[in-house]
């Protein structure tokens, strides 16, 4: 974010605080500057979802697809589809 309106500031941190800032920014997939900018705007940066999170989501989509096919033969499978859909939505909010 380099533009004519940007201002450089200097902040002193303890070594522990510096490490925490580096770790937190990395977990969120942000530069340290962007991490601090978001905090200043009142936003709480969220950690990036892990590879396992995406694998779980993909497995849920696949299970949903299979149960949807089963619903042709057993209508109760639609209830399971609805539960999977709710779980997917919950996970998407967290991730």
mmCIF file as gemmi writes it, N, C-alpha and C atoms, coordinates in Angstrom:
data_model
loop_
_atom_site.group_PDB
_atom_site.id
_atom_site.type_symbol
_atom_site.label_atom_id
_atom_site.label_alt_id
_atom_site.label_comp_id
_atom_site.label_asym_id
_atom_site.label_entity_id
_atom_site.label_seq_id
_atom_site.pdbx_PDB_ins_code
_atom_site.Cartn_x
_atom_site.Cartn_y
_atom_site.Cartn_z
_atom_site.occupancy
_atom_site.B_iso_or_equiv
_atom_site.pdbx_formal_charge
_atom_site.auth_seq_id
_atom_site.auth_asym_id
_atom_site.pdbx_PDB_model_num
ATOM 1 N N . UNK Axp A 1 ? 0.837 -1.187 0 1 0 ? 1 A 1
ATOM 2 C CA . UNK Axp A 1 ? 0 0 0 1 0 ? 1 A 1
ATOM 3 C C . UNK Axp A 1 ? 0.872 1.236 0 1 0 ? 1 A 1
ATOM 4 N N . UNK Axp A 2 ? 1.655 1.408 -1.013 1 0 ? 2 A 1
ATOM 5 C CA . UNK Axp A 2 ? 2.485 2.608 -1.1 1 0 ? 2 A 1
ATOM 6 C C . UNK Axp A 2 ? 1.761 3.628 -1.962 1 0 ? 2 A 1
ATOM 7 N N . UNK Axp A 3 ? 1.42 4.743 -1.361 1 0 ? 3 A 1
ATOM 8 C CA . UNK Axp A 3 ? 0.861 5.847 -2.12 1 0 ? 3 A 1
ATOM 9 C C . UNK Axp A 3 ? 1.258 7.138 -1.436 1 0 ? 3 A 1
ATOM 10 N N . UNK Axp A 4 ? 0.894 8.242 -2.051 1 0 ? 4 A 1
ATOM 11 C CA . UNK Axp A 4 ? 1.316 9.535 -1.506 1 0 ? 4 A 1
ATOM 12 C C . UNK Axp A 4 ? 0.694 9.846 -0.151 1 0 ? 4 A 1
ATOM 13 N N . UNK Axp A 5 ? -0.416 9.157 0.197 1 0 ? 5 A 1
ATOM 14 C CA . UNK Axp A 5 ? -1.077 9.409 1.47 1 0 ? 5 A 1
ATOM 15 C C . UNK Axp A 5 ? -0.6 8.492 2.596 1 0 ? 5 A 1
ATOM 16 N N . UNK Axp A 6 ? 0.267 7.539 2.278 1 0 ? 6 A 1
ATOM 17 C CA . UNK Axp A 6 ? 0.719 6.617 3.331 1 0 ? 6 A 1
ATOM 18 C C . UNK Axp A 6 ? 1.781 7.295 4.191 1 0 ? 6 A 1
ATOM 19 N N . UNK Axp A 7 ? 1.786 6.913 5.458 1 0 ? 7 A 1
ATOM 20 C CA . UNK Axp A 7 ? 2.706 7.485 6.429 1 0 ? 7 A 1
ATOM 21 C C . UNK Axp A 7 ? 3.437 6.34 7.113 1 0 ? 7 A 1
ATOM 22 N N . UNK Axp A 8 ? 4.726 6.452 7.233 1 0 ? 8 A 1
ATOM 23 C CA . UNK Axp A 8 ? 5.516 5.426 7.914 1 0 ? 8 A 1
ATOM 24 C C . UNK Axp A 8 ? 5.513 5.743 9.407 1 0 ? 8 A 1
ATOM 25 N N . UNK Axp A 9 ? 5.299 4.695 10.217 1 0 ? 9 A 1
ATOM 26 C CA . UNK Axp A 9 ? 5.402 4.855 11.664 1 0 ? 9 A 1
ATOM 27 C C . UNK Axp A 9 ? 6.414 3.845 12.185 1 0 ? 9 A 1
ATOM 28 N N . UNK Axp A 10 ? 6.909 4.108 13.35 1 0 ? 10 A 1
ATOM 29 C CA . UNK Axp A 10 ? 7.86 3.21 13.983 1 0 ? 10 A 1
ATOM 30 C C . UNK Axp A 10 ? 7.29 2.828 15.338 1 0 ? 10 A 1
ATOM 31 N N . UNK Axp A 11 ? 7.33 1.549 15.635 1 0 ? 11 A 1
ATOM 32 C CA . UNK Axp A 11 ? 6.778 1.049 16.891 1 0 ? 11 A 1
ATOM 33 C C . UNK Axp A 11 ? 7.833 0.186 17.561 1 0 ? 11 A 1
ATOM 34 N N . UNK Axp A 12 ? 7.958 0.322 18.854 1 0 ? 12 A 1
ATOM 35 C CA . UNK Axp A 12 ? 8.886 -0.515 19.609 1 0 ? 12 A 1
ATOM 36 C C . UNK Axp A 12 ? 8.102 -1.653 20.26 1 0 ? 12 A 1
ATOM 37 N N . UNK Axp A 13 ? 8.609 -2.855 20.059 1 0 ? 13 A 1
ATOM 38 C CA . UNK Axp A 13 ? 7.997 -4.042 20.637 1 0 ? 13 A 1
ATOM 39 C C . UNK Axp A 13 ? 9.057 -4.826 21.387 1 0 ? 13 A 1
ATOM 40 N N . UNK Axp A 14 ? 8.617 -5.583 22.366 1 0 ? 14 A 1
ATOM 41 C CA . UNK Axp A 14 ? 9.546 -6.506 23.008 1 0 ? 14 A 1
ATOM 42 C C . UNK Axp A 14 ? 9.81 -7.63 22.006 1 0 ? 14 A 1
ATOM 43 N N . UNK Axp A 15 ? 10.824 -8.406 22.252 1 0 ? 15 A 1
ATOM 44 C CA . UNK Axp A 15 ? 11.135 -9.525 21.36 1 0 ? 15 A 1
ATOM 45 C C . UNK Axp A 15 ? 9.953 -10.485 21.289 1 0 ? 15 A 1
ATOM 46 N N . UNK Axp A 16 ? 9.328 -10.731 22.433 1 0 ? 16 A 1
ATOM 47 C CA . UNK Axp A 16 ? 8.168 -11.629 22.483 1 0 ? 16 A 1
ATOM 48 C C . UNK Axp A 16 ? 7 -11.077 21.652 1 0 ? 16 A 1
ATOM 49 N N . UNK Axp A 17 ? 6.764 -9.766 21.755 1 0 ? 17 A 1
ATOM 50 C CA . UNK Axp A 17 ? 5.689 -9.135 20.976 1 0 ? 17 A 1
ATOM 51 C C . UNK Axp A 17 ? 5.993 -9.184 19.48 1 0 ? 17 A 1
ATOM 52 N N . UNK Axp A 18 ? 7.244 -8.971 19.129 1 0 ? 18 A 1
ATOM 53 C CA . UNK Axp A 18 ? 7.665 -9.028 17.721 1 0 ? 18 A 1
ATOM 54 C C . UNK Axp A 18 ? 7.418 -10.417 17.14 1 0 ? 18 A 1
ATOM 55 N N . UNK Axp A 19 ? 7.795 -11.435 17.897 1 0 ? 19 A 1
ATOM 56 C CA . UNK Axp A 19 ? 7.594 -12.815 17.449 1 0 ? 19 A 1
ATOM 57 C C . UNK Axp A 19 ? 6.098 -13.1 17.297 1 0 ? 19 A 1
ATOM 58 N N . UNK Axp A 20 ? 5.299 -12.612 18.251 1 0 ? 20 A 1
ATOM 59 C CA . UNK Axp A 20 ? 3.847 -12.821 18.195 1 0 ? 20 A 1
ATOM 60 C C . UNK Axp A 20 ? 3.25 -12.126 16.973 1 0 ? 20 A 1
ATOM 61 N N . UNK Axp A 21 ? 3.688 -10.911 16.678 1 0 ? 21 A 1
ATOM 62 C CA . UNK Axp A 21 ? 3.2 -10.191 15.501 1 0 ? 21 A 1
ATOM 63 C C . UNK Axp A 21 ? 3.561 -10.952 14.229 1 0 ? 21 A 1
ATOM 64 N N . UNK Axp A 22 ? 4.8 -11.395 14.131 1 0 ? 22 A 1
ATOM 65 C CA . UNK Axp A 22 ? 5.239 -12.161 12.957 1 0 ? 22 A 1
ATOM 66 C C . UNK Axp A 22 ? 4.409 -13.434 12.797 1 0 ? 22 A 1
ATOM 67 N N . UNK Axp A 23 ? 4.225 -14.147 13.884 1 0 ? 23 A 1
ATOM 68 C CA . UNK Axp A 23 ? 3.475 -15.415 13.855 1 0 ? 23 A 1
ATOM 69 C C . UNK Axp A 23 ? 2.012 -15.17 13.463 1 0 ? 23 A 1
ATOM 70 N N . UNK Axp A 24 ? 1.396 -14.184 14.089 1 0 ? 24 A 1
ATOM 71 C CA . UNK Axp A 24 ? -0.015 -13.897 13.826 1 0 ? 24 A 1
ATOM 72 C C . UNK Axp A 24 ? -0.24 -13.477 12.378 1 0 ? 24 A 1
ATOM 73 N N . UNK Axp A 25 ? 0.621 -12.617 11.866 1 0 ? 25 A 1
ATOM 74 C CA . UNK Axp A 25 ? 0.486 -12.168 10.482 1 0 ? 25 A 1
ATOM 75 C C . UNK Axp A 25 ? 0.661 -13.343 9.525 1 0 ? 25 A 1
ATOM 76 N N . UNK Axp A 26 ? 1.639 -14.188 9.789 1 0 ? 26 A 1
ATOM 77 C CA . UNK Axp A 26 ? 1.897 -15.34 8.923 1 0 ? 26 A 1
ATOM 78 C C . UNK Axp A 26 ? 0.709 -16.303 8.91 1 0 ? 26 A 1
ATOM 79 N N . UNK Axp A 27 ? 0.148 -16.58 10.087 1 0 ? 27 A 1
ATOM 80 C CA . UNK Axp A 27 ? -1 -17.482 10.187 1 0 ? 27 A 1
ATOM 81 C C . UNK Axp A 27 ? -2.173 -16.958 9.364 1 0 ? 27 A 1
ATOM 82 N N . UNK Axp A 28 ? -2.317 -15.641 9.315 1 0 ? 28 A 1
ATOM 83 C CA . UNK Axp A 28 ? -3.412 -15.025 8.559 1 0 ? 28 A 1
ATOM 84 C C . UNK Axp A 28 ? -3.07 -14.82 7.089 1 0 ? 28 A 1
ATOM 85 N N . UNK Axp A 29 ? -1.84 -15.111 6.72 1 0 ? 29 A 1
ATOM 86 C CA . UNK Axp A 29 ? -1.425 -14.929 5.33 1 0 ? 29 A 1
ATOM 87 C C . UNK Axp A 29 ? -1.278 -13.462 4.949 1 0 ? 29 A 1
ATOM 88 N N . UNK Axp A 30 ? -0.947 -12.635 5.929 1 0 ? 30 A 1
ATOM 89 C CA . UNK Axp A 30 ? -0.822 -11.197 5.704 1 0 ? 30 A 1
ATOM 90 C C . UNK Axp A 30 ? 0.59 -10.726 6.026 1 0 ? 30 A 1
ATOM 91 N N . UNK Axp A 31 ? 0.956 -9.594 5.437 1 0 ? 31 A 1
ATOM 92 C CA . UNK Axp A 31 ? 2.203 -8.958 5.853 1 0 ? 31 A 1
ATOM 93 C C . UNK Axp A 31 ? 1.955 -8.373 7.241 1 0 ? 31 A 1
ATOM 94 N N . UNK Axp A 32 ? 3.022 -8.07 7.947 1 0 ? 32 A 1
ATOM 95 C CA . UNK Axp A 32 ? 2.866 -7.479 9.272 1 0 ? 32 A 1
ATOM 96 C C . UNK Axp A 32 ? 2.147 -6.132 9.171 1 0 ? 32 A 1
ATOM 97 N N . UNK Axp A 33 ? 2.48 -5.37 8.133 1 0 ? 33 A 1
ATOM 98 C CA . UNK Axp A 33 ? 1.841 -4.066 7.937 1 0 ? 33 A 1
ATOM 99 C C . UNK Axp A 33 ? 0.339 -4.212 7.721 1 0 ? 33 A 1
ATOM 100 N N . UNK Axp A 34 ? -0.052 -5.144 6.852 1 0 ? 34 A 1
ATOM 101 C CA . UNK Axp A 34 ? -1.482 -5.337 6.576 1 0 ? 34 A 1
ATOM 102 C C . UNK Axp A 34 ? -2.203 -5.864 7.809 1 0 ? 34 A 1
ATOM 103 N N . UNK Axp A 35 ? -1.543 -6.729 8.569 1 0 ? 35 A 1
ATOM 104 C CA . UNK Axp A 35 ? -2.129 -7.244 9.804 1 0 ? 35 A 1
ATOM 105 C C . UNK Axp A 35 ? -2.449 -6.082 10.751 1 0 ? 35 A 1
ATOM 106 N N . UNK Axp A 36 ? -1.483 -5.184 10.952 1 0 ? 36 A 1
ATOM 107 C CA . UNK Axp A 36 ? -1.674 -4.033 11.845 1 0 ? 36 A 1
ATOM 108 C C . UNK Axp A 36 ? -2.732 -3.091 11.275 1 0 ? 36 A 1
ATOM 109 N N . UNK Axp A 37 ? -2.728 -2.875 9.952 1 0 ? 37 A 1
ATOM 110 C CA . UNK Axp A 37 ? -3.741 -2.018 9.323 1 0 ? 37 A 1
ATOM 111 C C . UNK Axp A 37 ? -5.146 -2.527 9.618 1 0 ? 37 A 1
ATOM 112 N N . UNK Axp A 38 ? -5.347 -3.829 9.469 1 0 ? 38 A 1
ATOM 113 C CA . UNK Axp A 38 ? -6.666 -4.399 9.722 1 0 ? 38 A 1
ATOM 114 C C . UNK Axp A 38 ? -7.076 -4.214 11.178 1 0 ? 38 A 1
ATOM 115 N N . UNK Axp A 39 ? -6.13 -4.404 12.103 1 0 ? 39 A 1
ATOM 116 C CA . UNK Axp A 39 ? -6.434 -4.178 13.515 1 0 ? 39 A 1
ATOM 117 C C . UNK Axp A 39 ? -6.826 -2.723 13.764 1 0 ? 39 A 1
ATOM 118 N N . UNK Axp A 40 ? -6.129 -1.799 13.114 1 0 ? 40 A 1
ATOM 119 C CA . UNK Axp A 40 ? -6.437 -0.369 13.273 1 0 ? 40 A 1
ATOM 120 C C . UNK Axp A 40 ? -7.828 -0.03 12.742 1 0 ? 40 A 1
ATOM 121 N N . UNK Axp A 41 ? -8.289 -0.778 11.758 1 0 ? 41 A 1
ATOM 122 C CA . UNK Axp A 41 ? -9.622 -0.565 11.184 1 0 ? 41 A 1
ATOM 123 C C . UNK Axp A 41 ? -10.707 -1.276 11.989 1 0 ? 41 A 1
ATOM 124 N N . UNK Axp A 42 ? -10.312 -1.913 13.093 1 0 ? 42 A 1
ATOM 125 C CA . UNK Axp A 42 ? -11.276 -2.603 13.932 1 0 ? 42 A 1
ATOM 126 C C . UNK Axp A 42 ? -11.629 -3.999 13.449 1 0 ? 42 A 1
ATOM 127 N N . UNK Axp A 43 ? -10.882 -4.507 12.48 1 0 ? 43 A 1
ATOM 128 C CA . UNK Axp A 43 ? -11.118 -5.854 11.969 1 0 ? 43 A 1
ATOM 129 C C . UNK Axp A 43 ? -10.196 -6.827 12.698 1 0 ? 43 A 1
ATOM 130 N N . UNK Axp A 44 ? -10.674 -8.031 12.884 1 0 ? 44 A 1
ATOM 131 C CA . UNK Axp A 44 ? -9.843 -9.067 13.479 1 0 ? 44 A 1
ATOM 132 C C . UNK Axp A 44 ? -9.428 -10.029 12.375 1 0 ? 44 A 1
ATOM 133 N N . UNK Axp A 45 ? -8.168 -9.987 11.957 1 0 ? 45 A 1
ATOM 134 C CA . UNK Axp A 45 ? -7.72 -10.896 10.892 1 0 ? 45 A 1
ATOM 135 C C . UNK Axp A 45 ? -7.924 -12.353 11.304 1 0 ? 45 A 1
ATOM 136 N N . UNK Axp A 46 ? -8.408 -13.146 10.362 1 0 ? 46 A 1
ATOM 137 C CA . UNK Axp A 46 ? -8.654 -14.566 10.628 1 0 ? 46 A 1
ATOM 138 C C . UNK Axp A 46 ? -7.526 -15.411 10.047 1 0 ? 46 A 1
ATOM 139 N N . UNK Axp A 47 ? -7.202 -16.481 10.74 1 0 ? 47 A 1
ATOM 140 C CA . UNK Axp A 47 ? -6.196 -17.405 10.19 1 0 ? 47 A 1
ATOM 141 C C . UNK Axp A 47 ? -6.674 -18.004 8.877 1 0 ? 47 A 1
ATOM 142 N N . UNK Axp A 48 ? -5.739 -18.258 7.988 1 0 ? 48 A 1
ATOM 143 C CA . UNK Axp A 48 ? -6.074 -18.927 6.74 1 0 ? 48 A 1
ATOM 144 C C . UNK Axp A 48 ? -6.451 -20.372 7.036 1 0 ? 48 A 1
ATOM 145 N N . UNK Axp A 49 ? -7.467 -20.864 6.356 1 0 ? 49 A 1
ATOM 146 C CA . UNK Axp A 49 ? -7.811 -22.277 6.551 1 0 ? 49 A 1
ATOM 147 C C . UNK Axp A 49 ? -6.647 -23.185 6.133 1 0 ? 49 A 1
ATOM 148 N N . UNK Axp A 50 ? -6.505 -24.28 6.841 1 0 ? 50 A 1
ATOM 149 C CA . UNK Axp A 50 ? -5.433 -25.228 6.544 1 0 ? 50 A 1
ATOM 150 C C . UNK Axp A 50 ? -5.819 -26.126 5.374 1 0 ? 50 A 1
ATOM 151 N N . UNK Axp A 51 ? -4.852 -26.856 4.881 1 0 ? 51 A 1
ATOM 152 C CA . UNK Axp A 51 ? -5.086 -27.822 3.812 1 0 ? 51 A 1
ATOM 153 C C . UNK Axp A 51 ? -6.114 -28.858 4.269 1 0 ? 51 A 1
ATOM 154 N N . UNK Axp A 52 ? -6.029 -29.256 5.522 1 0 ? 52 A 1
ATOM 155 C CA . UNK Axp A 52 ? -6.967 -30.241 6.075 1 0 ? 52 A 1
ATOM 156 C C . UNK Axp A 52 ? -8.404 -29.708 6.075 1 0 ? 52 A 1
ATOM 157 N N . UNK Axp A 53 ? -8.551 -28.414 6.324 1 0 ? 53 A 1
ATOM 158 C CA . UNK Axp A 53 ? -9.879 -27.798 6.292 1 0 ? 53 A 1
ATOM 159 C C . UNK Axp A 53 ? -10.494 -27.964 4.904 1 0 ? 53 A 1
ATOM 160 N N . UNK Axp A 54 ? -9.715 -27.666 3.869 1 0 ? 54 A 1
ATOM 161 C CA . UNK Axp A 54 ? -10.231 -27.768 2.494 1 0 ? 54 A 1
ATOM 162 C C . UNK Axp A 54 ? -10.51 -29.227 2.127 1 0 ? 54 A 1
ATOM 163 N N . UNK Axp A 55 ? -9.688 -30.143 2.635 1 0 ? 55 A 1
ATOM 164 C CA . UNK Axp A 55 ? -9.93 -31.566 2.376 1 0 ? 55 A 1
ATOM 165 C C . UNK Axp A 55 ? -11.23 -32.02 3.035 1 0 ? 55 A 1
ATOM 166 N N . UNK Axp A 56 ? -11.477 -31.544 4.249 1 0 ? 56 A 1
ATOM 167 C CA . UNK Axp A 56 ? -12.711 -31.883 4.952 1 0 ? 56 A 1
ATOM 168 C C . UNK Axp A 56 ? -13.921 -31.344 4.196 1 0 ? 56 A 1
ATOM 169 N N . UNK Axp A 57 ? -13.828 -30.105 3.759 1 0 ? 57 A 1
ATOM 170 C CA . UNK Axp A 57 ? -14.924 -29.493 3.011 1 0 ? 57 A 1
ATOM 171 C C . UNK Axp A 57 ? -15.2 -30.269 1.723 1 0 ? 57 A 1
ATOM 172 N N . UNK Axp A 58 ? -14.144 -30.647 1.039 1 0 ? 58 A 1
ATOM 173 C CA . UNK Axp A 58 ? -14.289 -31.43 -0.19 1 0 ? 58 A 1
ATOM 174 C C . UNK Axp A 58 ? -14.952 -32.779 0.098 1 0 ? 58 A 1
ATOM 175 N N . UNK Axp A 59 ? -14.572 -33.425 1.192 1 0 ? 59 A 1
ATOM 176 C CA . UNK Axp A 59 ? -15.169 -34.713 1.563 1 0 ? 59 A 1
ATOM 177 C C . UNK Axp A 59 ? -16.654 -34.542 1.889 1 0 ? 59 A 1
ATOM 178 N N . UNK Axp A 60 ? -17.007 -33.444 2.537 1 0 ? 60 A 1
ATOM 179 C CA . UNK Axp A 60 ? -18.414 -33.198 2.84 1 0 ? 60 A 1
ATOM 180 C C . UNK Axp A 60 ? -19.229 -32.97 1.569 1 0 ? 60 A 1
ATOM 181 N N . UNK Axp A 61 ? -18.662 -32.244 0.616 1 0 ? 61 A 1
ATOM 182 C CA . UNK Axp A 61 ? -19.347 -32.048 -0.667 1 0 ? 61 A 1
ATOM 183 C C . UNK Axp A 61 ? -19.581 -33.388 -1.362 1 0 ? 61 A 1
ATOM 184 N N . UNK Axp A 62 ? -18.57 -34.251 -1.315 1 0 ? 62 A 1
ATOM 185 C CA . UNK Axp A 62 ? -18.682 -35.565 -1.942 1 0 ? 62 A 1
ATOM 186 C C . UNK Axp A 62 ? -19.746 -36.419 -1.235 1 0 ? 62 A 1
ATOM 187 N N . UNK Axp A 63 ? -19.756 -36.407 0.097 1 0 ? 63 A 1
ATOM 188 C CA . UNK Axp A 63 ? -20.754 -37.158 0.853 1 0 ? 63 A 1
ATOM 189 C C . UNK Axp A 63 ? -22.155 -36.639 0.541 1 0 ? 63 A 1
ATOM 190 N N . UNK Axp A 64 ? -22.283 -35.322 0.438 1 0 ? 64 A 1
ATOM 191 C CA . UNK Axp A 64 ? -23.572 -34.715 0.1 1 0 ? 64 A 1
ATOM 192 C C . UNK Axp A 64 ? -24.051 -35.221 -1.263 1 0 ? 64 A 1
ATOM 193 N N . UNK Axp A 65 ? -23.152 -35.247 -2.207 1 0 ? 65 A 1
ATOM 194 C CA . UNK Axp A 65 ? -23.487 -35.713 -3.557 1 0 ? 65 A 1
ATOM 195 C C . UNK Axp A 65 ? -23.985 -37.169 -3.526 1 0 ? 65 A 1
ATOM 196 N N . UNK Axp A 66 ? -23.306 -38.004 -2.757 1 0 ? 66 A 1
ATOM 197 C CA . UNK Axp A 66 ? -23.678 -39.423 -2.658 1 0 ? 66 A 1
ATOM 198 C C . UNK Axp A 66 ? -25.052 -39.576 -1.998 1 0 ? 66 A 1
ATOM 199 N N . UNK Axp A 67 ? -25.291 -38.842 -0.904 1 0 ? 67 A 1
ATOM 200 C CA . UNK Axp A 67 ? -26.587 -38.948 -0.233 1 0 ? 67 A 1
ATOM 201 C C . UNK Axp A 67 ? -27.716 -38.409 -1.114 1 0 ? 67 A 1
ATOM 202 N N . UNK Axp A 68 ? -27.415 -37.399 -1.907 1 0 ? 68 A 1
ATOM 203 C CA . UNK Axp A 68 ? -28.411 -36.849 -2.829 1 0 ? 68 A 1
ATOM 204 C C . UNK Axp A 68 ? -28.819 -37.927 -3.834 1 0 ? 68 A 1
ATOM 205 N N . UNK Axp A 69 ? -27.844 -38.693 -4.315 1 0 ? 69 A 1
ATOM 206 C CA . UNK Axp A 69 ? -28.137 -39.802 -5.228 1 0 ? 69 A 1
ATOM 207 C C . UNK Axp A 69 ? -28.978 -40.876 -4.532 1 0 ? 69 A 1
ATOM 208 N N . UNK Axp A 70 ? -28.658 -41.151 -3.271 1 0 ? 70 A 1
ATOM 209 C CA . UNK Axp A 70 ? -29.4 -42.162 -2.497 1 0 ? 70 A 1
ATOM 210 C C . UNK Axp A 70 ? -30.849 -41.75 -2.274 1 0 ? 70 A 1
ATOM 211 N N . UNK Axp A 71 ? -31.106 -40.447 -2.269 1 0 ? 71 A 1
ATOM 212 C CA . UNK Axp A 71 ? -32.457 -39.955 -2.006 1 0 ? 71 A 1
ATOM 213 C C . UNK Axp A 71 ? -33.459 -40.44 -3.048 1 0 ? 71 A 1
ATOM 214 N N . UNK Axp A 72 ? -32.973 -40.815 -4.221 1 0 ? 72 A 1
ATOM 215 C CA . UNK Axp A 72 ? -33.861 -41.367 -5.255 1 0 ? 72 A 1
ATOM 216 C C . UNK Axp A 72 ? -34.511 -42.652 -4.766 1 0 ? 72 A 1
ATOM 217 N N . UNK Axp A 73 ? -33.786 -43.362 -3.919 1 0 ? 73 A 1
ATOM 218 C CA . UNK Axp A 73 ? -34.242 -44.672 -3.444 1 0 ? 73 A 1
ATOM 219 C C . UNK Axp A 73 ? -34.725 -44.646 -1.991 1 0 ? 73 A 1
ATOM 220 N N . UNK Axp A 74 ? -34.201 -43.692 -1.226 1 0 ? 74 A 1
ATOM 221 C CA . UNK Axp A 74 ? -34.571 -43.594 0.193 1 0 ? 74 A 1
ATOM 222 C C . UNK Axp A 74 ? -34.692 -42.117 0.557 1 0 ? 74 A 1
ATOM 223 N N . UNK Axp A 75 ? -35.915 -41.643 0.711 1 0 ? 75 A 1
ATOM 224 C CA . UNK Axp A 75 ? -36.156 -40.209 0.923 1 0 ? 75 A 1
ATOM 225 C C . UNK Axp A 75 ? -35.528 -39.67 2.216 1 0 ? 75 A 1
ATOM 226 N N . UNK Axp A 76 ? -35.285 -40.53 3.191 1 0 ? 76 A 1
ATOM 227 C CA . UNK Axp A 76 ? -34.683 -40.06 4.442 1 0 ? 76 A 1
ATOM 228 C C . UNK Axp A 76 ? -33.254 -39.544 4.228 1 0 ? 76 A 1
ATOM 229 N N . UNK Axp A 77 ? -32.658 -39.898 3.104 1 0 ? 77 A 1
ATOM 230 C CA . UNK Axp A 77 ? -31.308 -39.404 2.794 1 0 ? 77 A 1
ATOM 231 C C . UNK Axp A 77 ? -31.314 -37.885 2.634 1 0 ? 77 A 1
ATOM 232 N N . UNK Axp A 78 ? -32.462 -37.322 2.294 1 0 ? 78 A 1
ATOM 233 C CA . UNK Axp A 78 ? -32.554 -35.867 2.167 1 0 ? 78 A 1
ATOM 234 C C . UNK Axp A 78 ? -32.329 -35.173 3.511 1 0 ? 78 A 1
ATOM 235 N N . UNK Axp A 79 ? -32.735 -35.819 4.599 1 0 ? 79 A 1
ATOM 236 C CA . UNK Axp A 79 ? -32.479 -35.246 5.924 1 0 ? 79 A 1
ATOM 237 C C . UNK Axp A 79 ? -30.985 -35.168 6.199 1 0 ? 79 A 1
ATOM 238 N N . UNK Axp A 80 ? -30.27 -36.193 5.795 1 0 ? 80 A 1
ATOM 239 C CA . UNK Axp A 80 ? -28.811 -36.199 5.975 1 0 ? 80 A 1
ATOM 240 C C . UNK Axp A 80 ? -28.183 -35.11 5.099 1 0 ? 80 A 1
ATOM 241 N N . UNK Axp A 81 ? -28.719 -34.935 3.889 1 0 ? 81 A 1
ATOM 242 C CA . UNK Axp A 81 ? -28.224 -33.867 3.001 1 0 ? 81 A 1
ATOM 243 C C . UNK Axp A 81 ? -28.361 -32.511 3.681 1 0 ? 81 A 1
ATOM 244 N N . UNK Axp A 82 ? -29.514 -32.278 4.304 1 0 ? 82 A 1
ATOM 245 C CA . UNK Axp A 82 ? -29.733 -30.994 4.984 1 0 ? 82 A 1
ATOM 246 C C . UNK Axp A 82 ? -28.733 -30.803 6.125 1 0 ? 82 A 1
ATOM 247 N N . UNK Axp A 83 ? -28.464 -31.867 6.874 1 0 ? 83 A 1
ATOM 248 C CA . UNK Axp A 83 ? -27.489 -31.78 7.964 1 0 ? 83 A 1
ATOM 249 C C . UNK Axp A 83 ? -26.091 -31.468 7.427 1 0 ? 83 A 1
ATOM 250 N N . UNK Axp A 84 ? -25.728 -32.111 6.328 1 0 ? 84 A 1
ATOM 251 C CA . UNK Axp A 84 ? -24.415 -31.858 5.717 1 0 ? 84 A 1
ATOM 252 C C . UNK Axp A 84 ? -24.349 -30.42 5.223 1 0 ? 84 A 1
ATOM 253 N N . UNK Axp A 85 ? -25.434 -29.927 4.62 1 0 ? 85 A 1
ATOM 254 C CA . UNK Axp A 85 ? -25.466 -28.542 4.133 1 0 ? 85 A 1
ATOM 255 C C . UNK Axp A 85 ? -25.259 -27.562 5.285 1 0 ? 85 A 1
ATOM 256 N N . UNK Axp A 86 ? -25.913 -27.817 6.418 1 0 ? 86 A 1
ATOM 257 C CA . UNK Axp A 86 ? -25.749 -26.943 7.591 1 0 ? 86 A 1
ATOM 258 C C . UNK Axp A 86 ? -24.308 -26.984 8.104 1 0 ? 86 A 1
ATOM 259 N N . UNK Axp A 87 ? -23.733 -28.169 8.136 1 0 ? 87 A 1
ATOM 260 C CA . UNK Axp A 87 ? -22.349 -28.311 8.585 1 0 ? 87 A 1
ATOM 261 C C . UNK Axp A 87 ? -21.398 -27.556 7.653 1 0 ? 87 A 1
ATOM 262 N N . UNK Axp A 88 ? -21.625 -27.671 6.35 1 0 ? 88 A 1
ATOM 263 C CA . UNK Axp A 88 ? -20.789 -26.951 5.376 1 0 ? 88 A 1
ATOM 264 C C . UNK Axp A 88 ? -20.896 -25.452 5.6 1 0 ? 88 A 1
ATOM 265 N N . UNK Axp A 89 ? -22.111 -24.949 5.79 1 0 ? 89 A 1
ATOM 266 C CA . UNK Axp A 89 ? -22.279 -23.507 6.02 1 0 ? 89 A 1
ATOM 267 C C . UNK Axp A 89 ? -21.581 -23.053 7.305 1 0 ? 89 A 1
ATOM 268 N N . UNK Axp A 90 ? -21.707 -23.868 8.365 1 0 ? 90 A 1
ATOM 269 C CA . UNK Axp A 90 ? -21.021 -23.546 9.617 1 0 ? 90 A 1
ATOM 270 C C . UNK Axp A 90 ? -19.51 -23.496 9.427 1 0 ? 90 A 1
ATOM 271 N N . UNK Axp A 91 ? -18.973 -24.469 8.709 1 0 ? 91 A 1
ATOM 272 C CA . UNK Axp A 91 ? -17.528 -24.512 8.466 1 0 ? 91 A 1
ATOM 273 C C . UNK Axp A 91 ? -17.071 -23.33 7.624 1 0 ? 91 A 1
ATOM 274 N N . UNK Axp A 92 ? -17.877 -22.927 6.649 1 0 ? 92 A 1
ATOM 275 C CA . UNK Axp A 92 ? -17.509 -21.801 5.798 1 0 ? 92 A 1
ATOM 276 C C . UNK Axp A 92 ? -17.459 -20.497 6.599 1 0 ? 92 A 1
ATOM 277 N N . UNK Axp A 93 ? -18.329 -20.362 7.592 1 0 ? 93 A 1
ATOM 278 C CA . UNK Axp A 93 ? -18.296 -19.175 8.443 1 0 ? 93 A 1
ATOM 279 C C . UNK Axp A 93 ? -17.023 -19.113 9.278 1 0 ? 93 A 1
ATOM 280 N N . UNK Axp A 94 ? -16.609 -20.264 9.771 1 0 ? 94 A 1
ATOM 281 C CA . UNK Axp A 94 ? -15.406 -20.34 10.599 1 0 ? 94 A 1
ATOM 282 C C . UNK Axp A 94 ? -14.152 -20.17 9.738 1 0 ? 94 A 1
ATOM 283 N N . UNK Axp A 95 ? -14.132 -20.849 8.601 1 0 ? 95 A 1
ATOM 284 C CA . UNK Axp A 95 ? -12.969 -20.826 7.699 1 0 ? 95 A 1
ATOM 285 C C . UNK Axp A 95 ? -12.899 -19.577 6.963 1 0 ? 95 A 1
